[in-house]
Amino acid sequence: MDIEINIEDDRHFIDVASIVDREDFGKEIQRLRSVLRIKLPLTDTDFPKEDELEREIEVSRKNLFLSVTFKSILEAVVFRNRITDKDYSPVYLDKLQNGTFDKEGRTPDDTYFIVLSPEARDEDVIKALQQYRDQLGNVKGSKDYRYIHQVWEKNKQKPSIKKYRKWYMDRKKDISFADIALSETEHCLIKETHPTGKNKPKGCTCYDESTIRKGVEIYESLIWKTRTF
């Protein structure tokens, strides 16, 4: 069966080509077209009922021992004998409607999940993860949610997220930024007088008021971080 494959990514191309060029794939496409009463080129009356299409595509997928990521490939070949980048991804984002909170229905209430196939690579998963982040906001997607990127990293020269929380809790107790900074200085491992900030020596655990204030602001932004109203 001569199937046109217009896929730019070479890795995705071989994933697809190595399947659709199999003899049993061609026979399964013929079975599908026969059962669904499809003849190419299509006319407006050639489209089967959605539930029937879904059922038969699933039968073919299982007959061919293919992962769920190939369902769109089967459908593309059945209807147009041509496959594009939009028809295949070894990893994709999907969602379930849950209704677990927000009784008034004002905010999105979906559980997203990433569908993996045996052909998945690390970069495919990362791409789907970024798509999930985008769905939550910042770049695109829901206006009621916004994704806040990780604002800390493992760096001995910078405060940890645990420090941010401690400072936040101290402020909740009405301890001033100056007193918090003084406490950090008193507990520093280096007891002799020394510079802080960017010029502080190795092993110094002092933090100035500016750093502490920023840390508290960052921690506050992480609390209920997905809510924007």
MARSE-207181 format. One record per residue (C-alpha): residue number from 1; residue in one letter; x, y, z. Coordinates in nm, 3 decimals, always signed. Layout:
BEGIN
@pos->NUM&code->A&u->X&v->Y&w->Z;
...
END
This chain:
BEGIN
@pos->1&code->M&u->+0.000&v->+0.000&w->+0.000;
@pos->2&code->D&u->+0.147&v->+0.334&w->-0.108;
@pos->3&code->I&u->+0.097&v->+0.568&w->+0.189;
@pos->4&code->E&u->+0.225&v->+0.926&w->+0.182;
@pos->5&code->I&u->+0.418&v->+1.023&w->+0.497;
@pos->6&code->N&u->+0.482&v->+1.395&w->+0.549;
@pos->7&code->I&u->+0.661&v->+1.396&w->+0.884;
@pos->8&code->E&u->+0.960&v->+1.625&w->+0.940;
@pos->9&code->D&u->+1.113&v->+1.463&w->+1.248;
@pos->10&code->D&u->+1.325&v->+1.167&w->+1.133;
@pos->11&code->R&u->+1.266&v->+0.978&w->+1.459;
@pos->12&code->H&u->+0.890&v->+1.011&w->+1.427;
@pos->13&code->F&u->+0.912&v->+0.929&w->+1.056;
@pos->14&code->I&u->+1.077&v->+0.592&w->+1.116;
@pos->15&code->D&u->+0.833&v->+0.516&w->+1.401;
@pos->16&code->V&u->+0.547&v->+0.554&w->+1.156;
@pos->17&code->A&u->+0.704&v->+0.421&w->+0.836;
@pos->18&code->S&u->+0.818&v->+0.098&w->+1.000;
@pos->19&code->I&u->+0.455&v->+0.028&w->+1.096;
@pos->20&code->V&u->+0.253&v->+0.144&w->+0.794;
@pos->21&code->D&u->+0.483&v->-0.033&w->+0.547;
@pos->22&code->R&u->+0.406&v->-0.371&w->+0.704;
@pos->23&code->E&u->+0.191&v->-0.605&w->+0.500;
@pos->24&code->D&u->-0.047&v->-0.673&w->+0.789;
@pos->25&code->F&u->-0.105&v->-0.297&w->+0.830;
@pos->26&code->G&u->-0.221&v->-0.269&w->+0.468;
@pos->27&code->K&u->-0.458&v->-0.561&w->+0.514;
@pos->28&code->E&u->-0.602&v->-0.405&w->+0.829;
@pos->29&code->I&u->-0.665&v->-0.078&w->+0.646;
@pos->30&code->Q&u->-0.853&v->-0.269&w->+0.379;
@pos->31&code->R&u->-1.062&v->-0.436&w->+0.650;
@pos->32&code->L&u->-1.141&v->-0.101&w->+0.807;
@pos->33&code->R&u->-1.249&v->+0.057&w->+0.481;
@pos->34&code->S&u->-1.468&v->-0.240&w->+0.403;
@pos->35&code->V&u->-1.636&v->-0.245&w->+0.745;
@pos->36&code->L&u->-1.680&v->+0.134&w->+0.753;
@pos->37&code->R&u->-1.789&v->+0.149&w->+0.386;
@pos->38&code->I&u->-1.520&v->+0.400&w->+0.291;
@pos->39&code->K&u->-1.399&v->+0.462&w->-0.064;
@pos->40&code->L&u->-1.135&v->+0.714&w->-0.169;
@pos->41&code->P&u->-1.165&v->+0.996&w->-0.259;
@pos->42&code->L&u->-1.416&v->+1.070&w->+0.016;
@pos->43&code->T&u->-1.751&v->+1.235&w->-0.029;
@pos->44&code->D&u->-1.969&v->+1.397&w->+0.237;
@pos->45&code->T&u->-2.167&v->+1.075&w->+0.275;
@pos->46&code->D&u->-1.865&v->+0.853&w->+0.336;
@pos->47&code->F&u->-1.810&v->+0.934&w->+0.702;
@pos->48&code->P&u->-1.919&v->+0.657&w->+0.942;
@pos->49&code->K&u->-2.080&v->+0.718&w->+1.278;
@pos->50&code->E&u->-1.833&v->+0.830&w->+1.543;
@pos->51&code->D&u->-1.895&v->+0.539&w->+1.781;
@pos->52&code->E&u->-1.859&v->+0.288&w->+1.497;
@pos->53&code->L&u->-1.534&v->+0.449&w->+1.381;
@pos->54&code->E&u->-1.390&v->+0.452&w->+1.733;
@pos->55&code->R&u->-1.483&v->+0.088&w->+1.788;
@pos->56&code->E&u->-1.332&v->-0.039&w->+1.462;
@pos->57&code->I&u->-1.014&v->+0.170&w->+1.495;
@pos->58&code->E&u->-0.964&v->+0.013&w->+1.836;
@pos->59&code->V&u->-1.015&v->-0.335&w->+1.691;
@pos->60&code->S&u->-0.750&v->-0.268&w->+1.425;
@pos->61&code->R&u->-0.508&v->-0.123&w->+1.676;
@pos->62&code->K&u->-0.529&v->-0.437&w->+1.886;
@pos->63&code->N&u->-0.508&v->-0.664&w->+1.583;
@pos->64&code->L&u->-0.180&v->-0.495&w->+1.493;
@pos->65&code->F&u->-0.052&v->-0.482&w->+1.853;
@pos->66&code->L&u->-0.005&v->-0.104&w->+1.835;
@pos->67&code->S&u->+0.002&v->+0.147&w->+2.119;
@pos->68&code->V&u->-0.280&v->+0.401&w->+2.156;
@pos->69&code->T&u->-0.058&v->+0.668&w->+1.998;
@pos->70&code->F&u->-0.121&v->+0.499&w->+1.660;
@pos->71&code->K&u->-0.499&v->+0.543&w->+1.663;
@pos->72&code->S&u->-0.473&v->+0.872&w->+1.476;
@pos->73&code->I&u->-0.238&v->+0.710&w->+1.224;
@pos->74&code->L&u->-0.495&v->+0.442&w->+1.144;
@pos->75&code->E&u->-0.766&v->+0.704&w->+1.101;
@pos->76&code->A&u->-0.546&v->+0.925&w->+0.881;
@pos->77&code->V&u->-0.463&v->+0.639&w->+0.647;
@pos->78&code->V&u->-0.820&v->+0.513&w->+0.628;
@pos->79&code->F&u->-0.962&v->+0.852&w->+0.530;
@pos->80&code->R&u->-0.687&v->+1.011&w->+0.320;
@pos->81&code->N&u->-0.397&v->+0.768&w->+0.278;
@pos->82&code->R&u->-0.164&v->+1.042&w->+0.398;
@pos->83&code->I&u->+0.007&v->+1.106&w->+0.732;
@pos->84&code->T&u->+0.133&v->+1.443&w->+0.863;
@pos->85&code->D&u->+0.308&v->+1.566&w->+1.177;
@pos->86&code->K&u->-0.031&v->+1.635&w->+1.334;
@pos->87&code->D&u->-0.126&v->+1.267&w->+1.316;
@pos->88&code->Y&u->+0.150&v->+1.124&w->+1.530;
@pos->89&code->S&u->+0.331&v->+1.183&w->+1.856;
@pos->90&code->P&u->+0.482&v->+0.905&w->+2.070;
@pos->91&code->V&u->+0.375&v->+1.110&w->+2.374;
@pos->92&code->Y&u->+0.071&v->+1.333&w->+2.409;
@pos->93&code->L&u->-0.126&v->+1.525&w->+2.667;
@pos->94&code->D&u->-0.482&v->+1.424&w->+2.750;
@pos->95&code->K&u->-0.727&v->+1.504&w->+3.025;
@pos->96&code->L&u->-1.015&v->+1.370&w->+3.229;
@pos->97&code->Q&u->-1.310&v->+1.572&w->+3.353;
@pos->98&code->N&u->-1.320&v->+1.531&w->+3.729;
@pos->99&code->G&u->-1.542&v->+1.781&w->+3.906;
@pos->100&code->T&u->-1.356&v->+1.742&w->+4.235;
@pos->101&code->F&u->-1.384&v->+2.102&w->+4.356;
@pos->102&code->D&u->-1.528&v->+2.444&w->+4.270;
@pos->103&code->K&u->-1.898&v->+2.378&w->+4.316;
@pos->104&code->E&u->-1.986&v->+2.693&w->+4.123;
@pos->105&code->G&u->-1.800&v->+2.576&w->+3.814;
@pos->106&code->R&u->-1.603&v->+2.896&w->+3.768;
@pos->107&code->T&u->-1.260&v->+2.738&w->+3.725;
@pos->108&code->P&u->-1.121&v->+2.454&w->+3.511;
@pos->109&code->D&u->-1.138&v->+2.129&w->+3.700;
@pos->110&code->D&u->-0.946&v->+1.886&w->+3.483;
@pos->111&code->T&u->-0.690&v->+1.618&w->+3.558;
@pos->112&code->Y&u->-0.425&v->+1.606&w->+3.288;
@pos->113&code->F&u->-0.217&v->+1.301&w->+3.211;
@pos->114&code->I&u->+0.064&v->+1.219&w->+2.971;
@pos->115&code->V&u->+0.011&v->+0.921&w->+2.741;
@pos->116&code->L&u->+0.333&v->+0.730&w->+2.671;
@pos->117&code->S&u->+0.417&v->+0.479&w->+2.400;
@pos->118&code->P&u->+0.715&v->+0.241&w->+2.375;
@pos->119&code->E&u->+0.856&v->+0.479&w->+2.113;
@pos->120&code->A&u->+0.873&v->+0.771&w->+2.358;
@pos->121&code->R&u->+1.200&v->+0.957&w->+2.409;
@pos->122&code->D&u->+1.293&v->+1.190&w->+2.693;
@pos->123&code->E&u->+1.248&v->+1.499&w->+2.480;
@pos->124&code->D&u->+0.896&v->+1.387&w->+2.381;
@pos->125&code->V&u->+0.795&v->+1.366&w->+2.746;
@pos->126&code->I&u->+0.948&v->+1.706&w->+2.823;
@pos->127&code->K&u->+0.758&v->+1.857&w->+2.529;
@pos->128&code->A&u->+0.429&v->+1.717&w->+2.662;
@pos->129&code->L&u->+0.514&v->+1.844&w->+3.011;
@pos->130&code->Q&u->+0.569&v->+2.193&w->+2.873;
@pos->131&code->Q&u->+0.237&v->+2.168&w->+2.691;
@pos->132&code->Y&u->+0.074&v->+2.089&w->+3.027;
@pos->133&code->R&u->+0.240&v->+2.394&w->+3.180;
@pos->134&code->D&u->+0.120&v->+2.609&w->+2.893;
@pos->135&code->Q&u->-0.234&v->+2.479&w->+2.941;
@pos->136&code->L&u->-0.230&v->+2.623&w->+3.291;
@pos->137&code->G&u->-0.144&v->+2.971&w->+3.173;
@pos->138&code->N&u->+0.149&v->+3.211&w->+3.141;
@pos->139&code->V&u->+0.192&v->+3.138&w->+2.769;
@pos->140&code->K&u->-0.155&v->+3.027&w->+2.664;
@pos->141&code->G&u->-0.454&v->+2.831&w->+2.789;
@pos->142&code->S&u->-0.682&v->+2.892&w->+3.084;
@pos->143&code->K&u->-0.722&v->+3.251&w->+3.197;
@pos->144&code->D&u->-0.809&v->+3.131&w->+3.549;
@pos->145&code->Y&u->-0.486&v->+2.943&w->+3.609;
@pos->146&code->R&u->-0.125&v->+3.045&w->+3.578;
@pos->147&code->Y&u->+0.183&v->+2.829&w->+3.603;
@pos->148&code->I&u->+0.466&v->+2.958&w->+3.821;
@pos->149&code->H&u->+0.803&v->+2.819&w->+3.720;
@pos->150&code->Q&u->+1.030&v->+2.670&w->+3.981;
@pos->151&code->V&u->+1.198&v->+2.963&w->+4.151;
@pos->152&code->W&u->+1.471&v->+2.785&w->+4.341;
@pos->153&code->E&u->+1.749&v->+2.545&w->+4.261;
@pos->154&code->K&u->+2.007&v->+2.343&w->+4.446;
@pos->155&code->N&u->+2.281&v->+2.601&w->+4.496;
@pos->156&code->K&u->+2.486&v->+2.626&w->+4.812;
@pos->157&code->Q&u->+2.534&v->+2.998&w->+4.755;
@pos->158&code->K&u->+2.158&v->+3.064&w->+4.750;
@pos->159&code->P&u->+1.883&v->+3.008&w->+5.009;
@pos->160&code->S&u->+1.685&v->+2.685&w->+4.987;
@pos->161&code->I&u->+1.306&v->+2.675&w->+4.965;
@pos->162&code->K&u->+1.314&v->+2.558&w->+5.327;
@pos->163&code->K&u->+1.481&v->+2.887&w->+5.420;
@pos->164&code->Y&u->+1.211&v->+3.077&w->+5.234;
@pos->165&code->R&u->+0.944&v->+2.899&w->+5.436;
@pos->166&code->K&u->+1.123&v->+2.963&w->+5.766;
@pos->167&code->W&u->+1.149&v->+3.334&w->+5.686;
@pos->168&code->Y&u->+0.786&v->+3.340&w->+5.579;
@pos->169&code->M&u->+0.677&v->+3.179&w->+5.906;
@pos->170&code->D&u->+0.896&v->+3.423&w->+6.103;
@pos->171&code->R&u->+0.723&v->+3.715&w->+5.932;
@pos->172&code->K&u->+0.385&v->+3.558&w->+6.019;
@pos->173&code->K&u->+0.504&v->+3.588&w->+6.381;
@pos->174&code->D&u->+0.573&v->+3.960&w->+6.323;
@pos->175&code->I&u->+0.951&v->+3.916&w->+6.339;
@pos->176&code->S&u->+1.107&v->+4.198&w->+6.138;
@pos->177&code->F&u->+1.328&v->+4.143&w->+5.835;
@pos->178&code->A&u->+1.615&v->+4.305&w->+6.027;
@pos->179&code->D&u->+1.578&v->+4.060&w->+6.318;
@pos->180&code->I&u->+1.556&v->+3.763&w->+6.080;
@pos->181&code->A&u->+1.877&v->+3.879&w->+5.908;
@pos->182&code->L&u->+2.046&v->+3.924&w->+6.248;
@pos->183&code->S&u->+1.947&v->+3.570&w->+6.349;
@pos->184&code->E&u->+2.093&v->+3.433&w->+6.025;
@pos->185&code->T&u->+2.419&v->+3.618&w->+6.097;
@pos->186&code->E&u->+2.435&v->+3.489&w->+6.455;
@pos->187&code->H&u->+2.396&v->+3.131&w->+6.333;
@pos->188&code->C&u->+2.649&v->+3.163&w->+6.049;
@pos->189&code->L&u->+2.921&v->+2.898&w->+6.049;
@pos->190&code->I&u->+3.181&v->+3.171&w->+5.994;
@pos->191&code->K&u->+3.204&v->+3.365&w->+6.320;
@pos->192&code->E&u->+3.453&v->+3.638&w->+6.225;
@pos->193&code->T&u->+3.329&v->+3.952&w->+6.048;
@pos->194&code->H&u->+3.291&v->+3.897&w->+5.674;
@pos->195&code->P&u->+3.103&v->+4.037&w->+5.371;
@pos->196&code->T&u->+2.758&v->+3.903&w->+5.272;
@pos->197&code->G&u->+2.570&v->+3.901&w->+4.945;
@pos->198&code->K&u->+2.758&v->+3.817&w->+4.624;
@pos->199&code->N&u->+3.097&v->+3.858&w->+4.792;
@pos->200&code->K&u->+3.033&v->+3.633&w->+5.090;
@pos->201&code->P&u->+3.296&v->+3.362&w->+5.149;
@pos->202&code->K&u->+3.245&v->+2.991&w->+5.097;
@pos->203&code->G&u->+3.054&v->+2.834&w->+5.386;
@pos->204&code->C&u->+2.878&v->+3.156&w->+5.482;
@pos->205&code->T&u->+2.511&v->+3.112&w->+5.572;
@pos->206&code->C&u->+2.431&v->+3.481&w->+5.625;
@pos->207&code->Y&u->+2.156&v->+3.649&w->+5.424;
@pos->208&code->D&u->+2.084&v->+4.021&w->+5.409;
@pos->209&code->E&u->+1.742&v->+4.182&w->+5.447;
@pos->210&code->S&u->+1.698&v->+4.221&w->+5.071;
@pos->211&code->T&u->+1.751&v->+3.849&w->+5.010;
@pos->212&code->I&u->+1.518&v->+3.754&w->+5.294;
@pos->213&code->R&u->+1.247&v->+3.993&w->+5.174;
@pos->214&code->K&u->+1.267&v->+3.846&w->+4.823;
@pos->215&code->G&u->+1.257&v->+3.493&w->+4.963;
@pos->216&code->V&u->+0.940&v->+3.569&w->+5.159;
@pos->217&code->E&u->+0.778&v->+3.720&w->+4.848;
@pos->218&code->I&u->+0.870&v->+3.411&w->+4.645;
@pos->219&code->Y&u->+0.727&v->+3.176&w->+4.905;
@pos->220&code->E&u->+0.405&v->+3.377&w->+4.923;
@pos->221&code->S&u->+0.373&v->+3.345&w->+4.543;
@pos->222&code->L&u->+0.391&v->+2.966&w->+4.576;
@pos->223&code->I&u->+0.098&v->+2.944&w->+4.816;
@pos->224&code->W&u->-0.217&v->+2.866&w->+4.615;
@pos->225&code->K&u->+0.004&v->+2.932&w->+4.316;
@pos->226&code->T&u->-0.254&v->+2.817&w->+4.059;
@pos->227&code->R&u->-0.523&v->+3.055&w->+4.178;
@pos->228&code->T&u->-0.529&v->+3.398&w->+4.019;
@pos->229&code->F&u->-0.848&v->+3.540&w->+4.171;
END
